[in-house]
Amino acid sequence: TDRGTIAMGKVESGTIRAGMKVVLMPTRNEYKVEGVWANEEPVLAARPGENVLVKLGGGCAVEDCQKGFVICSKPPCRAVSKMICDIALLDMPD
């Protein structure tokens, strides 16, 4: 569309600014951030905890950005196929 591709999410760590080059994981496609909005207002940068809208440029189509994808700076975060964890069961429903 003429508005570009807008992704919605929450900043978990770091900051995001317009003009940054980012990587969309797990596809590892690179895009440029063309705009950032927090609470429906355009902002220069967004910090952790803020809910944001991010306009991705550089040929990002709606099909390229799906629910659950992660936007990260370079170098991208690692993707894993296995993890080891301890699970504690706190309550057992009847």
C-alpha positions, 0 to 999 in steps of 0.5 A, a space after each residue: 500500500 502507499 502507507 507501507 507495511 506497519 508492524 505493531 508490537 512492544 519494545 522488549 529491549 534496546 531502542 528503535 528509531 526511524 532510519 535504523 536498519 533492522 533484521 526481521 527474524 526468523 527470515 533474516 530479511 533486512 529493512 529500514 525503519 521509516 517511522 515509529 509511533 508510540 500511543 498513536 503519536 510519532 516519536 523519535 525513538 521508543 524505549 523498552 515497555 512501550 507499545 509501538 507501530 513501526 513502518 518498515 520500508 525497503 520492499 517489506 510486504 505484508 506477507 513478509 511480516 507475520 505474527 510472532 516475528 522479531 525485529 532486531 538490530 544487527 547482528 540478529 538474535 540467534 534462532 534455535 531449534 532446541 532449548 533446555 529448561 526446568 519447568 515448575 508446576 505451581 497449580 494443578 487444575 481439577 
